Amino acid sequence: MMAGNEIWAKCRECGTEFLSSDKQCPKCGSNKKAYEIKVTTGLEVKVVETRAKQKRKGYKEFMLKMISRWKHSRDPTLKGNVGEEVTEEMVLDKEKNWKDHVVRDARTGEILHSEHEPLTQYNKKEVE
C-alpha cells in the first residue's frame, strides 16, 4: 500500500509527477499516466578455476602453463588463517625457464605469498 505522498507515475502530457493520492495531473489536469518500473539486481560470479596449456613439439607435456583459481587456503605458513579464501595465479614457462606464483587474500587483494624464480629451482623443490 502506497502512502499519499509517494510518487508512482508521471503525466504523459506535461511530465509532472503524480503522487499516489492524485487522480489527475496537478499541473495540466490530464489523467494520462506514464508508469516506469526500475528493477535492480546483483549477481556475484566466482570463477573457481581457469587453466591453459600451450604445447609445442620438443617440450614434454607443455611449454607454457597458466593457472588462475580461487580456493580455500590450506597452507599454515601463509599470513592468512587456514581456510580463508585466496586467489592463486601461477605461470610455468619452460621456454623462459621461469615460474611466477602469487597467492592473494580474496577479500583484500593483499599478497600473502609470492615466488618468482627459475623453473629449474621449482622442479628441484618438488623432488626434495
Number of C-alpha atoms within 10 A of each C-alpha: 4 10 9 10 11 12 14 17 20 19 21 15 15 13 14 15 19 23 19 15 13 15 13 15 22 14 13 12 12 14 16 15 19 14 11 9 7 4 5 5 4 5 5 5 6 8 9 10 13 11 11 12 14 12 13 11 8 8 12 9 12 17 18 19 17 16 15 18 16 19 14 14 19 14 12 10 11 15 12 19 13 13 12 14 16 22 21 21 18 19 19 21 18 17 11 11 15 17 20 16 17 16 22 20 21 16 10 8 11 13 17 16 15 14 12 13 13 16 19 12 12 16 11 9 9 7 6 5
